Amino acid sequence: MVEPTESESKEELDRFCEAMISIRNEIRDIEEGKLDKIDNPLRNSPHTMQVLISDEWTHSYSREIAGFPLPYTLEKKFWPSVGRIDSAYGDRNLVCSCVPVSQYAEIPVDN
């Protein structure tokens, strides 16, 4: 869930909308058979820099589509440090790596 209206600029909101429209267009390309249902940029994203620059590229779509889906990403690219972990499991299930609350020392509260 994203609620950027109070903290993001209009330029950033426009880029967000452009990204959502681009994702919908990729979905349409899958629906129309222009992109493979299994091997496509949506299913395999995010693409890390290491994946894009490696010698081996086994996907049916280009590295350019994978790494730079919109024109502004050529100049302002965020590179994810990892791809998907456990397919979509990590996207759908929160896994906390912090210590249990019971292990924190009690902090005295002054009344």
C-alpha positions as a printed Julia matrix, in Angstrom:
111×3 Matrix{Float64}:
  0.0     0.0     0.0
  1.35    3.4    -0.94
  0.14    6.76    0.31
  2.6     9.29   -1.11
  0.3    12.31   -1.42
  1.65   14.15    1.61
  5.32   13.34    1.34
  6.16   13.15   -2.37
  6.51   15.82   -5.03
  4.26   16.02   -8.08
  7.21   14.87  -10.22
  7.59   11.75   -8.09
  3.84   11.09   -8.17
  3.91   11.42  -11.96
  6.77    8.9   -12.14
  4.82    6.52   -9.9
  1.77    6.8   -12.16
  3.94    6.25  -15.23
  5.37    3.1   -13.62
  1.9     1.76  -12.83
  0.75    2.42  -16.41
  3.89    0.7   -17.71
  3.2    -2.35  -15.54
 -0.36   -2.5   -16.87
  1.0    -2.34  -20.42
  3.34   -5.25  -19.66
  0.35   -7.22  -18.34
 -1.51   -6.43  -21.56
  1.49   -7.65  -23.57
  1.33  -10.95  -21.67
 -2.43  -11.2   -22.23
 -1.98  -10.57  -25.96
  0.89  -13.07  -26.27
  3.57  -10.44  -26.99
  5.4   -11.54  -23.83
  5.72  -15.11  -22.58
  3.37  -16.06  -19.72
  6.2   -17.67  -17.76
  9.36  -15.81  -18.82
  8.5   -12.12  -18.67
  9.84   -8.97  -16.99
  7.03   -8.86  -14.42
  7.46  -12.4   -13.2
 11.25  -12.14  -13.04
 11.56   -8.67  -11.56
 13.36   -7.11   -9.89
 16.43   -7.53  -12.07
 19.64   -6.76  -10.2
 22.63   -5.11  -11.84
 24.55   -8.37  -11.45
 21.89  -10.27  -13.4
 21.79   -7.66  -16.16
 25.56   -7.46  -16.69
 26.33  -11.18  -16.41
 27.49  -13.03  -19.51
 24.5   -15.36  -19.4
 21.06  -14.05  -20.37
 18.42  -16.75  -20.77
 15.26  -14.66  -20.94
 13.07  -14.19  -24.0
 12.97  -10.4   -23.47
 15.84   -7.96  -23.72
 18.12   -6.75  -20.96
 17.03   -3.22  -21.81
 13.38   -4.03  -21.04
 14.45   -5.76  -17.84
 16.73   -3.0   -16.58
 15.36    0.18  -18.08
 11.61   -0.2   -18.66
 10.96    3.56  -18.74
 13.05    6.37  -20.25
 13.76    8.13  -16.94
 15.37    4.96  -15.54
 18.35    5.55  -17.84
 19.31    8.51  -15.64
 17.61    7.78  -12.3
 17.88    4.05  -11.77
 17.34    2.33   -8.44
 19.26   -0.94   -8.42
 17.76   -3.58   -6.13
 20.4    -5.52   -4.24
 18.52   -8.82   -4.53
 15.91  -10.37   -6.77
 12.88  -12.15   -5.42
 13.5   -14.46   -2.52
 11.41  -17.65   -2.44
  9.49  -16.45   -5.5
  6.56  -14.38   -4.23
  6.58  -15.89   -0.72
  8.65  -13.02    0.63
  6.3   -10.52   -1.0
  3.24  -12.06    0.63
  4.57  -13.11    4.04
  6.28  -10.81    6.49
  9.3   -12.45    8.04
 10.74  -10.51   10.94
 14.4   -11.09   11.73
 14.42   -9.03   14.93
 14.64  -10.49   18.41
 11.36  -11.19   20.24
  9.94   -8.33   22.28
 10.38  -10.46   25.42
 14.17  -10.16   25.04
 14.17   -6.37   25.29
 15.0    -4.97   28.73
 12.13   -3.33   30.48
 12.42    0.42   30.44
 11.25    2.11   33.63
  8.54    4.68   33.05
  8.52    7.77   35.25
  5.04    8.79   36.36
